């Protein structure tokens, strides 16, 4: 499946340059939408469901991916509110860690690695800190992460 923006971009590369090519692309997209082969809403719903269930990704990551694919911002918000509205983010983050076979960190370096992986997977720093605190990560490691977090915000 592709989004409308994605399909337009790909077809414009191959279409005749100028207004005539754009008109042909617009006609093709209109026909595909009319016949329900192209539907950004169903794409967004399917994409969000698969990323949540299979890859155990957080809402932020899915939002970012859908924006990169050219899905309308309002549609993204509606889809993610419906999909992630009742989801326990901490439980999803723990499932992500289990899926990636990440264990309790033994030192500061491993703690930072786990935090980076969870941030990249789209989880909030609050959820990440909850998980690390339940793992009894030393306060020194958490304070070092606070310093890293503050330094990345300054840049």
Buried (B, 14 or more C-beta within 10 A) or exposed (E): EBBBBBBBEEBBEEBEEEEEBBEBBEEBBEEBEEEEEBBBEEBBBEBBBEBBEEBBBBBBBBBEBBEEBBBBEEBBEBBBEEBBEEEEBBEBBBBBBEEEEBEBBEEBEBBBEBBEBBBEBBBBEEBBBBBBEEEEBEEEBBEBBEEEBEEEEEE
